[in-house]
Protein backbone atom coordinates (compact mmCIF):
# COMPACT_ATOMS: atom_id res chain seq x y z
CA UNK A 1 0.00 0.00 0.00
CA UNK A 2 1.29 3.47 -0.83
CA UNK A 3 0.08 5.15 2.39
CA UNK A 4 -2.77 7.00 0.67
CA UNK A 5 -6.40 6.67 1.70
CA UNK A 6 -9.25 7.12 -0.75
CA UNK A 7 -12.93 7.35 0.18
CA UNK A 8 -15.66 6.71 -2.43
CA UNK A 9 -19.46 6.76 -2.43
CA UNK A 10 -21.27 4.27 -4.64
CA UNK A 11 -24.76 5.74 -4.46
CA UNK A 12 -25.51 5.68 -0.73
CA UNK A 13 -28.87 7.13 0.30
CA UNK A 14 -27.56 9.87 2.62
CA UNK A 15 -24.33 10.44 0.74
CA UNK A 16 -20.76 10.67 1.92
CA UNK A 17 -19.15 14.05 2.49
CA UNK A 18 -15.56 15.17 3.13
CA UNK A 19 -15.05 18.71 4.41
CA UNK A 20 -18.65 19.52 3.44
CA UNK A 21 -18.07 18.46 -0.19
CA UNK A 22 -19.95 15.47 -1.64
CA UNK A 23 -17.88 12.37 -2.41
CA UNK A 24 -18.35 10.80 -5.85
CA UNK A 25 -17.67 7.34 -7.26
CA UNK A 26 -14.22 8.58 -8.30
CA UNK A 27 -13.45 9.31 -4.66
CA UNK A 28 -11.47 11.82 -2.67
CA UNK A 29 -8.00 11.30 -1.25
CA UNK A 30 -8.11 11.80 2.51
CA UNK A 31 -5.70 14.03 4.41
CA UNK A 32 -5.02 14.29 8.14
CA UNK A 33 -7.78 16.28 9.83
CA UNK A 34 -10.42 15.85 7.10
CA UNK A 35 -14.04 15.86 8.32
CA UNK A 36 -15.99 12.85 7.05
CA UNK A 37 -19.80 12.70 7.20
CA UNK A 38 -21.96 9.62 6.64
CA UNK A 39 -25.57 10.73 6.91
CA UNK A 40 -25.89 12.26 10.40
CA UNK A 41 -22.56 10.86 11.64
CA UNK A 42 -19.34 12.90 11.66
CA UNK A 43 -15.77 11.62 11.94
CA UNK A 44 -12.36 13.22 11.75
CA UNK A 45 -9.68 11.41 9.76
CA UNK A 46 -6.71 11.28 12.11
CA UNK A 47 -3.63 9.89 10.42
CA UNK A 48 -1.13 8.89 13.08
CA UNK A 49 2.28 8.17 11.70
CA UNK A 50 3.70 4.90 12.94
CA UNK A 51 7.22 5.09 14.32
CA UNK A 52 9.94 4.04 11.93
CA UNK A 53 10.78 0.38 12.21
CA UNK A 54 14.14 -0.35 13.76
CA UNK A 55 16.64 -2.86 12.45
CA UNK A 56 15.80 -6.46 13.35
CA UNK A 57 17.69 -7.81 16.35
CA UNK A 58 19.38 -11.20 16.43
CA UNK A 59 18.76 -12.94 19.74
CA UNK A 60 20.51 -16.12 20.74
CA UNK A 61 18.10 -18.75 22.05
CA UNK A 62 19.07 -21.47 24.50
PDB file of N, CA, C and O in Angstrom:
ATOM      1  N   UNK A   1       0.848  -1.185   0.000  1.00  0.00           N
ATOM      2  CA  UNK A   1       0.000   0.000   0.000  1.00  0.00           C
ATOM      3  C   UNK A   1       0.886   1.238   0.000  1.00  0.00           C
ATOM      4  O   UNK A   1       1.954   1.237   0.613  1.00  0.00           O
ATOM      5  N   UNK A   2       0.464   2.268  -0.665  1.00  0.00           N
ATOM      6  CA  UNK A   2       1.286   3.467  -0.828  1.00  0.00           C
ATOM      7  C   UNK A   2       1.085   4.504   0.269  1.00  0.00           C
ATOM      8  O   UNK A   2       1.664   5.587   0.188  1.00  0.00           O
ATOM      9  N   UNK A   3       0.281   4.210   1.295  1.00  0.00           N
ATOM     10  CA  UNK A   3       0.080   5.150   2.390  1.00  0.00           C
ATOM     11  C   UNK A   3      -0.999   6.177   2.122  1.00  0.00           C
ATOM     12  O   UNK A   3      -1.222   7.060   2.950  1.00  0.00           O
ATOM     13  N   UNK A   4      -1.677   6.088   0.987  1.00  0.00           N
ATOM     14  CA  UNK A   4      -2.769   7.004   0.669  1.00  0.00           C
ATOM     15  C   UNK A   4      -4.097   6.341   0.991  1.00  0.00           C
ATOM     16  O   UNK A   4      -4.239   5.122   0.889  1.00  0.00           O
ATOM     17  N   UNK A   5      -5.068   7.156   1.381  1.00  0.00           N
ATOM     18  CA  UNK A   5      -6.398   6.666   1.701  1.00  0.00           C
ATOM     19  C   UNK A   5      -7.402   7.374   0.814  1.00  0.00           C
ATOM     20  O   UNK A   5      -7.397   8.600   0.710  1.00  0.00           O
ATOM     21  N   UNK A   6      -8.260   6.599   0.175  1.00  0.00           N
ATOM     22  CA  UNK A   6      -9.250   7.121  -0.752  1.00  0.00           C
ATOM     23  C   UNK A   6     -10.628   6.708  -0.251  1.00  0.00           C
ATOM     24  O   UNK A   6     -10.843   5.548   0.103  1.00  0.00           O
ATOM     25  N   UNK A   7     -11.562   7.657  -0.220  1.00  0.00           N
ATOM     26  CA  UNK A   7     -12.930   7.346   0.176  1.00  0.00           C
ATOM     27  C   UNK A   7     -13.826   7.574  -1.033  1.00  0.00           C
ATOM     28  O   UNK A   7     -13.689   8.574  -1.737  1.00  0.00           O
ATOM     29  N   UNK A   8     -14.757   6.629  -1.274  1.00  0.00           N
ATOM     30  CA  UNK A   8     -15.659   6.708  -2.427  1.00  0.00           C
ATOM     31  C   UNK A   8     -17.089   6.483  -1.953  1.00  0.00           C
ATOM     32  O   UNK A   8     -17.316   5.853  -0.920  1.00  0.00           O
ATOM     33  N   UNK A   9     -18.044   6.998  -2.708  1.00  0.00           N
ATOM     34  CA  UNK A   9     -19.457   6.758  -2.433  1.00  0.00           C
ATOM     35  C   UNK A   9     -20.071   6.134  -3.680  1.00  0.00           C
ATOM     36  O   UNK A   9     -19.987   6.693  -4.774  1.00  0.00           O
ATOM     37  N   UNK A  10     -20.679   4.987  -3.503  1.00  0.00           N
ATOM     38  CA  UNK A  10     -21.275   4.269  -4.637  1.00  0.00           C
ATOM     39  C   UNK A  10     -22.793   4.331  -4.570  1.00  0.00           C
ATOM     40  O   UNK A  10     -23.476   3.310  -4.658  1.00  0.00           O
ATOM     41  N   UNK A  11     -23.314   5.553  -4.414  1.00  0.00           N
ATOM     42  CA  UNK A  11     -24.758   5.738  -4.456  1.00  0.00           C
ATOM     43  C   UNK A  11     -25.474   5.538  -3.139  1.00  0.00           C
ATOM     44  O   UNK A  11     -26.628   5.110  -3.135  1.00  0.00           O
ATOM     45  N   UNK A  12     -24.828   5.835  -2.014  1.00  0.00           N
ATOM     46  CA  UNK A  12     -25.506   5.685  -0.730  1.00  0.00           C
ATOM     47  C   UNK A  12     -26.679   6.658  -0.629  1.00  0.00           C
ATOM     48  O   UNK A  12     -26.685   7.698  -1.288  1.00  0.00           O
ATOM     49  N   UNK A  13     -27.658   6.326   0.184  1.00  0.00           N
ATOM     50  CA  UNK A  13     -28.872   7.131   0.304  1.00  0.00           C
ATOM     51  C   UNK A  13     -28.565   8.517   0.859  1.00  0.00           C
ATOM     52  O   UNK A  13     -28.989   9.519   0.283  1.00  0.00           O
ATOM     53  N   UNK A  14     -27.838   8.587   1.965  1.00  0.00           N
ATOM     54  CA  UNK A  14     -27.565   9.874   2.618  1.00  0.00           C
ATOM     55  C   UNK A  14     -26.338  10.570   2.052  1.00  0.00           C
ATOM     56  O   UNK A  14     -26.124  11.756   2.302  1.00  0.00           O
ATOM     57  N   UNK A  15     -25.537   9.843   1.295  1.00  0.00           N
ATOM     58  CA  UNK A  15     -24.329  10.438   0.738  1.00  0.00           C
ATOM     59  C   UNK A  15     -23.160  10.380   1.698  1.00  0.00           C
ATOM     60  O   UNK A  15     -23.323  10.145   2.896  1.00  0.00           O
ATOM     61  N   UNK A  16     -21.998  10.595   1.157  1.00  0.00           N
ATOM     62  CA  UNK A  16     -20.757  10.672   1.919  1.00  0.00           C
ATOM     63  C   UNK A  16     -20.148  12.021   1.607  1.00  0.00           C
ATOM     64  O   UNK A  16     -20.117  12.446   0.452  1.00  0.00           O
ATOM     65  N   UNK A  17     -19.663  12.696   2.639  1.00  0.00           N
ATOM     66  CA  UNK A  17     -19.146  14.055   2.488  1.00  0.00           C
ATOM     67  C   UNK A  17     -17.785  14.157   3.159  1.00  0.00           C
ATOM     68  O   UNK A  17     -17.571  13.584   4.228  1.00  0.00           O
ATOM     69  N   UNK A  18     -16.869  14.880   2.538  1.00  0.00           N
ATOM     70  CA  UNK A  18     -15.564  15.174   3.129  1.00  0.00           C
ATOM     71  C   UNK A  18     -15.394  16.682   3.101  1.00  0.00           C
ATOM     72  O   UNK A  18     -15.443  17.307   2.041  1.00  0.00           O
ATOM     73  N   UNK A  19     -15.193  17.254   4.273  1.00  0.00           N
ATOM     74  CA  UNK A  19     -15.049  18.709   4.410  1.00  0.00           C
ATOM     75  C   UNK A  19     -16.205  19.442   3.724  1.00  0.00           C
ATOM     76  O   UNK A  19     -16.007  20.434   3.024  1.00  0.00           O
ATOM     77  N   UNK A  20     -17.404  18.929   3.944  1.00  0.00           N
ATOM     78  CA  UNK A  20     -18.654  19.524   3.438  1.00  0.00           C
ATOM     79  C   UNK A  20     -18.782  19.482   1.917  1.00  0.00           C
ATOM     80  O   UNK A  20     -19.607  20.196   1.346  1.00  0.00           O
ATOM     81  N   UNK A  21     -17.973  18.653   1.259  1.00  0.00           N
ATOM     82  CA  UNK A  21     -18.073  18.462  -0.189  1.00  0.00           C
ATOM     83  C   UNK A  21     -18.533  17.029  -0.445  1.00  0.00           C
ATOM     84  O   UNK A  21     -18.035  16.103   0.195  1.00  0.00           O
ATOM     85  N   UNK A  22     -19.477  16.827  -1.370  1.00  0.00           N
ATOM     86  CA  UNK A  22     -19.946  15.466  -1.639  1.00  0.00           C
ATOM     87  C   UNK A  22     -18.853  14.603  -2.272  1.00  0.00           C
ATOM     88  O   UNK A  22     -18.059  15.070  -3.089  1.00  0.00           O
ATOM     89  N   UNK A  23     -18.838  13.340  -1.871  1.00  0.00           N
ATOM     90  CA  UNK A  23     -17.883  12.375  -2.412  1.00  0.00           C
ATOM     91  C   UNK A  23     -18.553  11.651  -3.578  1.00  0.00           C
ATOM     92  O   UNK A  23     -19.719  11.268  -3.485  1.00  0.00           O
ATOM     93  N   UNK A  24     -17.829  11.467  -4.656  1.00  0.00           N
ATOM     94  CA  UNK A  24     -18.353  10.799  -5.848  1.00  0.00           C
ATOM     95  C   UNK A  24     -17.802   9.376  -5.946  1.00  0.00           C
ATOM     96  O   UNK A  24     -17.041   8.927  -5.088  1.00  0.00           O
ATOM     97  N   UNK A  25     -18.200   8.683  -7.002  1.00  0.00           N
ATOM     98  CA  UNK A  25     -17.669   7.339  -7.260  1.00  0.00           C
ATOM     99  C   UNK A  25     -16.159   7.367  -7.499  1.00  0.00           C
ATOM    100  O   UNK A  25     -15.461   6.400  -7.195  1.00  0.00           O
ATOM    101  N   UNK A  26     -15.661   8.471  -8.041  1.00  0.00           N
ATOM    102  CA  UNK A  26     -14.219   8.583  -8.300  1.00  0.00           C
ATOM    103  C   UNK A  26     -13.440   8.705  -6.998  1.00  0.00           C
ATOM    104  O   UNK A  26     -12.276   8.309  -6.931  1.00  0.00           O
ATOM    105  N   UNK A  27     -14.070   9.245  -5.972  1.00  0.00           N
ATOM    106  CA  UNK A  27     -13.455   9.305  -4.657  1.00  0.00           C
ATOM    107  C   UNK A  27     -12.658  10.567  -4.395  1.00  0.00           C
ATOM    108  O   UNK A  27     -12.398  11.374  -5.288  1.00  0.00           O
ATOM    109  N   UNK A  28     -12.286  10.703  -3.147  1.00  0.00           N
ATOM    110  CA  UNK A  28     -11.474  11.823  -2.672  1.00  0.00           C
ATOM    111  C   UNK A  28     -10.349  11.246  -1.828  1.00  0.00           C
ATOM    112  O   UNK A  28     -10.578  10.374  -0.990  1.00  0.00           O
ATOM    113  N   UNK A  29      -9.147  11.728  -2.048  1.00  0.00           N
ATOM    114  CA  UNK A  29      -8.001  11.303  -1.251  1.00  0.00           C
ATOM    115  C   UNK A  29      -8.070  12.009   0.100  1.00  0.00           C
ATOM    116  O   UNK A  29      -8.177  13.234   0.166  1.00  0.00           O
ATOM    117  N   UNK A  30      -8.007  11.226   1.177  1.00  0.00           N
ATOM    118  CA  UNK A  30      -8.114  11.796   2.514  1.00  0.00           C
ATOM    119  C   UNK A  30      -6.781  12.332   3.000  1.00  0.00           C
ATOM    120  O   UNK A  30      -5.717  11.796   2.691  1.00  0.00           O
ATOM    121  N   UNK A  31      -6.873  13.419   3.779  1.00  0.00           N
ATOM    122  CA  UNK A  31      -5.704  14.027   4.414  1.00  0.00           C
ATOM    123  C   UNK A  31      -5.965  14.109   5.910  1.00  0.00           C
ATOM    124  O   UNK A  31      -7.117  14.111   6.344  1.00  0.00           O
ATOM    125  N   UNK A  32      -4.905  14.177   6.693  1.00  0.00           N
ATOM    126  CA  UNK A  32      -5.021  14.295   8.144  1.00  0.00           C
ATOM    127  C   UNK A  32      -5.926  15.475   8.502  1.00  0.00           C
ATOM    128  O   UNK A  32      -5.741  16.582   7.998  1.00  0.00           O
ATOM    129  N   UNK A  33      -6.893  15.231   9.366  1.00  0.00           N
ATOM    130  CA  UNK A  33      -7.783  16.284   9.831  1.00  0.00           C
ATOM    131  C   UNK A  33      -9.048  16.465   9.014  1.00  0.00           C
ATOM    132  O   UNK A  33      -9.899  17.274   9.383  1.00  0.00           O
ATOM    133  N   UNK A  34      -9.203  15.730   7.901  1.00  0.00           N
ATOM    134  CA  UNK A  34     -10.419  15.848   7.096  1.00  0.00           C
ATOM    135  C   UNK A  34     -11.643  15.476   7.928  1.00  0.00           C
ATOM    136  O   UNK A  34     -11.577  14.598   8.788  1.00  0.00           O
ATOM    137  N   UNK A  35     -12.757  16.150   7.663  1.00  0.00           N
ATOM    138  CA  UNK A  35     -14.036  15.865   8.315  1.00  0.00           C
ATOM    139  C   UNK A  35     -14.854  14.987   7.372  1.00  0.00           C
ATOM    140  O   UNK A  35     -15.122  15.370   6.233  1.00  0.00           O
ATOM    141  N   UNK A  36     -15.247  13.810   7.853  1.00  0.00           N
ATOM    142  CA  UNK A  36     -15.992  12.851   7.047  1.00  0.00           C
ATOM    143  C   UNK A  36     -17.396  12.721   7.629  1.00  0.00           C
ATOM    144  O   UNK A  36     -17.559  12.519   8.832  1.00  0.00           O
ATOM    145  N   UNK A  37     -18.407  12.839   6.771  1.00  0.00           N
ATOM    146  CA  UNK A  37     -19.798  12.702   7.202  1.00  0.00           C
ATOM    147  C   UNK A  37     -20.449  11.557   6.444  1.00  0.00           C
ATOM    148  O   UNK A  37     -20.354  11.472   5.220  1.00  0.00           O
ATOM    149  N   UNK A  38     -21.114  10.676   7.190  1.00  0.00           N
ATOM    150  CA  UNK A  38     -21.960   9.616   6.640  1.00  0.00           C
ATOM    151  C   UNK A  38     -23.350   9.875   7.195  1.00  0.00           C
ATOM    152  O   UNK A  38     -23.608   9.577   8.362  1.00  0.00           O
ATOM    153  N   UNK A  39     -24.240  10.415   6.399  1.00  0.00           N
ATOM    154  CA  UNK A  39     -25.571  10.734   6.910  1.00  0.00           C
ATOM    155  C   UNK A  39     -25.467  11.742   8.043  1.00  0.00           C
ATOM    156  O   UNK A  39     -24.969  12.850   7.841  1.00  0.00           O
ATOM    157  N   UNK A  40     -25.929  11.373   9.229  1.00  0.00           N
ATOM    158  CA  UNK A  40     -25.891  12.265  10.397  1.00  0.00           C
ATOM    159  C   UNK A  40     -24.624  12.078  11.233  1.00  0.00           C
ATOM    160  O   UNK A  40     -24.435  12.784  12.223  1.00  0.00           O
ATOM    161  N   UNK A  41     -23.763  11.151  10.856  1.00  0.00           N
ATOM    162  CA  UNK A  41     -22.555  10.861  11.637  1.00  0.00           C
ATOM    163  C   UNK A  41     -21.366  11.653  11.104  1.00  0.00           C
ATOM    164  O   UNK A  41     -21.218  11.831   9.895  1.00  0.00           O
ATOM    165  N   UNK A  42     -20.526  12.123  12.015  1.00  0.00           N
ATOM    166  CA  UNK A  42     -19.338  12.899  11.659  1.00  0.00           C
ATOM    167  C   UNK A  42     -18.116  12.221  12.262  1.00  0.00           C
ATOM    168  O   UNK A  42     -18.145  11.761  13.404  1.00  0.00           O
ATOM    169  N   UNK A  43     -17.050  12.167  11.485  1.00  0.00           N
ATOM    170  CA  UNK A  43     -15.773  11.616  11.941  1.00  0.00           C
ATOM    171  C   UNK A  43     -14.656  12.529  11.474  1.00  0.00           C
ATOM    172  O   UNK A  43     -14.798  13.248  10.485  1.00  0.00           O
ATOM    173  N   UNK A  44     -13.551  12.496  12.188  1.00  0.00           N
ATOM    174  CA  UNK A  44     -12.361  13.220  11.748  1.00  0.00           C
ATOM    175  C   UNK A  44     -11.310  12.182  11.388  1.00  0.00           C
ATOM    176  O   UNK A  44     -11.041  11.264  12.163  1.00  0.00           O
ATOM    177  N   UNK A  45     -10.719  12.331  10.213  1.00  0.00           N
ATOM    178  CA  UNK A  45      -9.680  11.412   9.757  1.00  0.00           C
ATOM    179  C   UNK A  45      -8.381  11.828  10.429  1.00  0.00           C
ATOM    180  O   UNK A  45      -7.824  12.885  10.134  1.00  0.00           O
ATOM    181  N   UNK A  46      -7.907  10.984  11.334  1.00  0.00           N
ATOM    182  CA  UNK A  46      -6.707  11.283  12.112  1.00  0.00           C
ATOM    183  C   UNK A  46      -5.629  10.291  11.707  1.00  0.00           C
ATOM    184  O   UNK A  46      -5.668   9.123  12.094  1.00  0.00           O
ATOM    185  N   UNK A  47      -4.683  10.758  10.938  1.00  0.00           N
ATOM    186  CA  UNK A  47      -3.632   9.892  10.423  1.00  0.00           C
ATOM    187  C   UNK A  47      -2.422   9.968  11.345  1.00  0.00           C
ATOM    188  O   UNK A  47      -1.630  10.908  11.278  1.00  0.00           O
ATOM    189  N   UNK A  48      -2.293   8.971  12.198  1.00  0.00           N
ATOM    190  CA  UNK A  48      -1.129   8.892  13.083  1.00  0.00           C
ATOM    191  C   UNK A  48      -0.010   8.181  12.350  1.00  0.00           C
ATOM    192  O   UNK A  48      -0.205   7.098  11.797  1.00  0.00           O
ATOM    193  N   UNK A  49       1.132   8.780  12.351  1.00  0.00           N
ATOM    194  CA  UNK A  49       2.281   8.169  11.698  1.00  0.00           C
ATOM    195  C   UNK A  49       2.905   7.142  12.636  1.00  0.00           C
ATOM    196  O   UNK A  49       3.234   7.449  13.782  1.00  0.00           O
ATOM    197  N   UNK A  50       3.059   5.942  12.145  1.00  0.00           N
ATOM    198  CA  UNK A  50       3.698   4.895  12.937  1.00  0.00           C
ATOM    199  C   UNK A  50       5.187   5.196  13.053  1.00  0.00           C
ATOM    200  O   UNK A  50       5.791   5.722  12.117  1.00  0.00           O
ATOM    201  N   UNK A  51       5.779   4.866  14.193  1.00  0.00           N
ATOM    202  CA  UNK A  51       7.219   5.091  14.322  1.00  0.00           C
ATOM    203  C   UNK A  51       7.990   4.249  13.311  1.00  0.00           C
ATOM    204  O   UNK A  51       7.563   3.158  12.932  1.00  0.00           O
ATOM    205  N   UNK A  52       9.106   4.764  12.893  1.00  0.00           N
ATOM    206  CA  UNK A  52       9.942   4.040  11.930  1.00  0.00           C
ATOM    207  C   UNK A  52      10.386   2.720  12.541  1.00  0.00           C
ATOM    208  O   UNK A  52      10.738   2.646  13.719  1.00  0.00           O
ATOM    209  N   UNK A  53      10.363   1.689  11.722  1.00  0.00           N
ATOM    210  CA  UNK A  53      10.783   0.382  12.214  1.00  0.00           C
ATOM    211  C   UNK A  53      12.290   0.368  12.405  1.00  0.00           C
ATOM    212  O   UNK A  53      13.045   0.898  11.591  1.00  0.00           O
ATOM    213  N   UNK A  54      12.707  -0.253  13.503  1.00  0.00           N
ATOM    214  CA  UNK A  54      14.140  -0.352  13.762  1.00  0.00           C
ATOM    215  C   UNK A  54      14.689  -1.598  13.073  1.00  0.00           C
ATOM    216  O   UNK A  54      13.935  -2.443  12.590  1.00  0.00           O
ATOM    217  N   UNK A  55      15.983  -1.690  13.038  1.00  0.00           N
ATOM    218  CA  UNK A  55      16.638  -2.859  12.452  1.00  0.00           C
ATOM    219  C   UNK A  55      16.275  -4.098  13.262  1.00  0.00           C
ATOM    220  O   UNK A  55      16.153  -4.019  14.484  1.00  0.00           O
ATOM    221  N   UNK A  56      16.101  -5.239  12.604  1.00  0.00           N
ATOM    222  CA  UNK A  56      15.803  -6.463  13.354  1.00  0.00           C
ATOM    223  C   UNK A  56      16.975  -6.829  14.257  1.00  0.00           C
ATOM    224  O   UNK A  56      18.136  -6.596  13.920  1.00  0.00           O
ATOM    225  N   UNK A  57      16.649  -7.403  15.403  1.00  0.00           N
ATOM    226  CA  UNK A  57      17.685  -7.815  16.354  1.00  0.00           C
ATOM    227  C   UNK A  57      17.848  -9.322  16.282  1.00  0.00           C
ATOM    228  O   UNK A  57      16.873 -10.059  16.136  1.00  0.00           O
ATOM    229  N   UNK A  58      19.086  -9.770  16.385  1.00  0.00           N
ATOM    230  CA  UNK A  58      19.385 -11.196  16.433  1.00  0.00           C
ATOM    231  C   UNK A  58      19.539 -11.563  17.896  1.00  0.00           C
ATOM    232  O   UNK A  58      20.363 -10.989  18.607  1.00  0.00           O
ATOM    233  N   UNK A  59      18.738 -12.530  18.342  1.00  0.00           N
ATOM    234  CA  UNK A  59      18.761 -12.942  19.739  1.00  0.00           C
ATOM    235  C   UNK A  59      19.119 -14.415  19.787  1.00  0.00           C
ATOM    236  O   UNK A  59      18.516 -15.238  19.100  1.00  0.00           O
ATOM    237  N   UNK A  60      20.102 -14.732  20.602  1.00  0.00           N
ATOM    238  CA  UNK A  60      20.511 -16.123  20.742  1.00  0.00           C
ATOM    239  C   UNK A  60      19.537 -16.832  21.671  1.00  0.00           C
ATOM    240  O   UNK A  60      19.264 -16.359  22.774  1.00  0.00           O
ATOM    241  N   UNK A  61      19.012 -17.974  21.217  1.00  0.00           N
ATOM    242  CA  UNK A  61      18.100 -18.749  22.052  1.00  0.00           C
ATOM    243  C   UNK A  61      18.834 -19.933  22.633  1.00  0.00           C
ATOM    244  O   UNK A  61      19.741 -20.484  22.009  1.00  0.00           O
ATOM    245  N   UNK A  62      18.437 -20.325  23.835  1.00  0.00           N
ATOM    246  CA  UNK A  62      19.073 -21.465  24.503  1.00  0.00           C
ATOM    247  C   UNK A  62      18.300 -22.723  24.266  1.00  0.00           C
ATOM    248  O   UNK A  62      18.686 -23.786  24.752  1.00  0.00           O
TER     249      UNK A  62
END
